[in-house]
């Protein structure tokens, strides 16, 4: 095993995984603490081989409040048994920090877990801490001169998030997106993000996570919204609707900028939206289909105009065509008449 400047490389677990801890010379001074399930446990869990022993030694280490190389290696073994163990990740961070261990190898350690367990919150939280800690150390050592290197690391981390999505063919993982937004916020990289999210939407126009991310990016790039940015985003949504009219994501995105609420403008402020709804409804009718999103938006526009009869007509149409939500559309119609 290779060494780093502060002892054994944290990437490599320095033990024979098949050798029980009770037979390891370096653990002779530790008495494992068994799990206490009470005198009459209702349902005893059948743990896999080695699980109980590893956790027994981990409990003992915690009681001793020991932060050492062997404790660090033990956390890796605990995580191997249960990668969602919050306490193991927390204790690992304590060891890394108190031992002042170089953290580049720790990034490699977490690479495997984020790829193999992309929905594991503990992995992403640990990696978030890791990137922040590396940046803080670099600033402490080199001051402003380290910023370029730190930004390069942050951009590399954004690439790593994309790689995790690609490897797992999962572009809708909340924990991964949350990590990405943390990196963007922490290192002020919002201004570079729009081309990335546009590429994702070109690949999958129904990717709801990408649509949500686009909205977050826009709000962080420009707040309060300018008329030019709002118009650009409304046009982007309309163009997407023309490509795929039954894509709920694009209609929801449109409603994020039109209607009532902060940084929105009235539905009546852009006549081309009403024209688009009419166009979509006509095309759908000609094909013997129906687009409930266009009909709902048309109802919103009529309501904003004060044309209650036309809005009610849309809701009546929705009740007939969208039977699953019939009662909801009936309720919306009732609101107009009260």
C-alpha angles and dihedrals in degrees: 000000000000123000132227127205093274102045132281118009107261091218092073123064106224101213142076102257091210095055112091115237090236088065097048115104094214091059099048091106093058125082111203118236111225122223112264110222094165129252096294112024113197097216120011113211116229102224122199119256113292095012098106094044094049091049091045090058091043091056089049092052091050092051089052089047087225121171108184142128091269091049089052091050090047091056088056089055092048090050089050087060095043119007091187093062102126094192093054092053091045092050090047090056090050091054094046092050100041093045091046090225120180107259105207091090090049089062088058090049091056093043090077095048097048090050096044097037104027093161093054107112094196092060094052093044090052091050090049090054090045096055091046092049093049090050092049092051093048091051090048092052101040108013118206091353089072096060097090091051091046092052090050089053091049092051089048088053090054088053089050091055090053090048091053090052092049095046092052095035087230117128095166103066109136096202092052093048090047089054091049092052090048090056092047091050097041094051099029097240098143094113091064097048108078097079089053095054092043089056091052091051091049088056095045117010090187095058099126092187091057091050091051090047091051090056091050091048093050093048091051093046094049124019123190092031118245121221090246094055093045091051090048092053094046089051090049090054092047092051089051091050090054088056095046115010096184094055104120091194093066093046091050089049089052090053090053089072102031131060129029125341145060116332091001130122125212120276088243094060094084114045090185089070090059089047090052092051091051091048093050093047092049094049091047092049092051089054093047092251138111134222110209092187092060092045092050091049090048089053089052090051093049090048091051088051091052091244096137097168092056091046090050090050090056092049090048089052090050091052090056098043101036102047095167090065096033095123091048092054090046089054091050090052092049090054089060093055097049 
